[in-house]
Amino acid sequence: MKKVRLGIIGIGNMGTGHLGNILGRQCPEIEVTAVADINPARLDHARSMVEKARAEHPEIPEIATYSDAMEMIGSGACDAIIVAVPHYDHPRYCIAGLQAGLHVMSEKPAGVYTAQVRELIEEADRHPDLIYALMFNQRTNPFYRKMREIIQSGEMGQLRRSSWMITGWYRPQAYYDSGAWRATWSGEGGGVLLNQCPHNLDLWQWICGMPSKIDAKLHFGKWHDIEVEDDVTAYVEYPNGATGTFITSTGDAPGSNRLEVVMDGGMLICDGGSLLMRKLEMLEPEFSATNKVPFAQPKCQNIQVDCSQAGDNKQHVGVLNAFAGAILRGEPLIADGREGINGLTISNAMHLSAWLGKPVELPLDEQLFKAELMERVKNSRRKENITSIIADTTGTYNP
């Protein structure tokens, strides 16, 4: 196999973006050979994109188009698929792809609830020769990569506190009005946590580790006419006694993006575009144990961290190229699909904590979360396909 023949399921915003990147020759080891979407206009759009690209580069293959994703999966037209449809259907199509012998890449999130994603992971484990990956493109950001590297090296001691203020996800009401499925329990399965923040929640646990307890306050439709959460404040505890906070909203304008991590040896501050290390002369526990001067503080040096060696910030293209490298040569992925359950666990736990009005311990009670979610699905504004979502553990959904 010289190139990966890729099928794209869903030609919405993300599917179109992936198609454009590949047609733009940014992914030299991938060629799109098939697309699927239930909307004929989107299939026409995909065809026109390919025709335009082929006019300049005739070596680009023509594509097969399908109105039924399952038909495309079983067609033999592709070696791998990328699933870019509304959230409930991510596990469904990924499982079908694996069962058909295809490599699969899922857009974020991995699914809506962890019990659903666990079924997908079990299926992936039954196919060790196939690749299951997730589009966690923010993992290519060199500032977050370097932050993780420093923390994992142990040079700054143990984690004490993490705090992420990520309110740069502002959305006006018109955004939510643009699709009947948006911001509904039956359409998306959640709000800012499930739509905008999967990247942040993934990075948070990737950098700082998984918490052991979560206490969250969620506001549902606080800033918009929607039924899901658009404002979140969460407090977490880690197994070593460290604590953390996560604050997000789609109602703040202007918003901010600032991740602070405090350790025994100082702190790291990332604002999304730079990384500052405030490094103590000695670890705080050692200073506190040996210092004899009241009100003294350990000396601190401010260092602007050079992240130039932490990799290129290639985002979606980088994830796709790594996917191809994993298929063709066994190279590392940016994010193995099995890791997607971690950030989703945090998201599910935040929802469950808010619904129950109390802290939630991890491991998460996955069946309790699912039951609580399905109660909200029953009363969702978007009534189509509610029966199938409740009945099918893989969350069958036809947008």
QUICORSUL-V621174 format. One record per run of one state. SS is the DSSP state (H for helix, E for strand, L for the rest). FROM is the first residue (numbers start at 1). LEN is the number of residues. If there is no record, write none. Layout:
BEGIN
ss=SS from=FROM len=LEN
ss=SS from=FROM len=LEN
END
This chain:
BEGIN
ss=L from=1 len=3
ss=E from=4 len=6
ss=L from=10 len=3
ss=H from=13 len=11
ss=L from=24 len=6
ss=E from=30 len=7
ss=L from=37 len=3
ss=H from=40 len=17
ss=L from=57 len=7
ss=E from=64 len=3
ss=L from=67 len=2
ss=H from=69 len=5
ss=L from=74 len=6
ss=E from=80 len=4
ss=L from=84 len=3
ss=H from=87 len=13
ss=L from=100 len=3
ss=E from=103 len=4
ss=L from=107 len=7
ss=H from=114 len=12
ss=L from=126 len=6
ss=E from=132 len=3
ss=L from=135 len=2
ss=H from=137 len=4
ss=L from=141 len=1
ss=H from=142 len=12
ss=L from=154 len=5
ss=E from=159 len=8
ss=L from=167 len=6
ss=H from=173 len=5
ss=L from=178 len=14
ss=H from=192 len=4
ss=L from=196 len=2
ss=H from=198 len=11
ss=L from=209 len=2
ss=E from=211 len=10
ss=L from=221 len=8
ss=E from=229 len=10
ss=L from=239 len=4
ss=E from=243 len=7
ss=L from=250 len=7
ss=E from=257 len=7
ss=L from=264 len=2
ss=E from=266 len=5
ss=L from=271 len=4
ss=E from=275 len=6
ss=L from=281 len=3
ss=H from=284 len=7
ss=L from=291 len=9
ss=E from=300 len=5
ss=L from=305 len=10
ss=H from=315 len=15
ss=L from=330 len=6
ss=E from=336 len=1
ss=H from=337 len=20
ss=L from=357 len=3
ss=E from=360 len=2
ss=L from=362 len=4
ss=H from=366 len=13
ss=L from=379 len=7
ss=H from=386 len=6
ss=L from=392 len=8
END
